[in-house]
Amino acid sequence: NGALCCRAPGSFREAVQFLAHFQSVDRTYCGGGALGALDTLLEEYFERDIAKGILTEEEAVWILASLFFNDTHYAQIGGLTPSGDREVTSRLSFVILDAMHLLGIPTNLAVRVHAPVPGQTEEADILLKRAVEYTLEDGCGVCYSLEKGISEGFARNGFPLELGRMRVKCGCNWVAIPGREYPLQDVTRINMPMALYQAMEEMKGREQAGTDTLWELFAKHLTIMVDCVKEGYDWHYEHVSEDTPEIILNLFMHGPIERGLNCAQGGVDILDLNIDGIGLATVADSFGAIEQVLTFPELYAALDADFEGYEKIRLMLKNIDRLGAPHSPSMKWAEKIRDLFVSLCMEEPTPRHHLKVIAGMFSHGDIVRYGETLPATPNGRKYGDPISHSNEPDPGFANGLHTFSPSLKANTVAKLQPGYGNSSPLHLDVDNSMITREGGVEALETLIHTHNHMGGTLINLNCLTKERLLKAHADPESDPDLVVRVTGYSAFFSSLSPKYRQQIVDRFLNE
């Protein structure tokens, strides 16, 4: 340990020790950092020590498990070289995956999923299969970072595709080029249902009350919200380096030392600002319900009363074919809302410093907090209830549908991606018995590959039995070792607040 203060690591063990030091120091300051593409980063040390006979795979598993035990920093395995003609999956990728599996605690590891490379081995498919098998066995495991949506989306911002392939998952939904890119993802959110509420309030009493007028007012208030965040980003750009410069991260990036500039001040080549729109289904289902069932006076009366005395109307609003169901009228509204939000974020940079802003859709676990102050909405949601997650359908959207609901949910999230490389994750919490009936590991592999092919960006997957999940929710101490993916991170289920646990219970798919 002392030697690592003054020289580079000389072995696999020392390289992992160095990463553990980085974790500890960086976590102390602003809680930042991530481990990057762990198999690529450590492969040279691993292969050299194996060849010398000073390291076994079993020892490597122990060393890596110690690293994961040290901190839950994010890491990635698998993927493509920048040219895209070769996959980087190696036997070290499998050793890293085994270390996560054998340790059995929350570990934020991602597998990069991509389409087959012609003429290459099947190692990447085998790695994916083993990762899925471990998820079915453990209930939780890796998340799946998807090549097409991340790399091709990033290229749509004017960057070479080769740079997109270098991006590594490094947070709940963060991806970045290690050492080169400083993004602000999962930082700012636009509560789109609040823009709808303000539009509804403004339309009250108008002679022209209809979906066209409501849409115009919704667009007005969404514009105000996005412009506010852009102004905030300019202020942030001007002052963050005075208050919290990236003291540790600057030392590991190309540019800050040479330029004498903090990462967040333009010290690196690529600075990405991002805005996440949230609650898409709440708004889309509201427009879909309004279009189908009520006059506006009836609707305002029910909303103002928070549906007290209007339960039949609430159920009518709530039981339209919601977003995610085949042929739902909400889909056209969701696409229209997505397109509006993306254009508002990306057509104009920030006003003072002309910084590019990239649109995404990720709500983390904030759907409860954002819903607490939001009055009733036309999708049948009551005052204070959670809003919908990211760009996903609401829980229960597939009730009564005789089809494979995970596929419906995955297809919806893929179709509604903002499309510029900022992750809009798919959360799948699936009953093991349903997966077994539908084809087991192969069914999940197909779903993951299909979601990648459709332009998805990230999949967070839990595979449990309904009985185990409900029992652990009612009595967390009865299953203290249960690990789940909450959003982009994993945690012990018993450590979560009741509201966070309820989110996972609500989105659980067992039909």
Helices and strands as residue ranges (DSSP letters): G 3-5, H 12-28, E 36-37, H 38-52, H 57-70, E 75-77, H 91-103, E 109-113, H 123-138, E 143-146, H 147-147, I 148-152, H 153-155, H 161-165, E 168-169, E 175-176, E 181-184, E 189-191, H 192-203, H 211-243, G 249-252, H 256-259, G 263-265, E 270-278, H 280-293, H 296-304, H 311-318, H 330-346, E 357-360, H 367-372, H 405-415, E 426-431, H 432-437, H 441-453, E 458-464, H 466-474, G 476-478, E 483-485, E 490-492, G 493-495, H 498-506, E 508-509
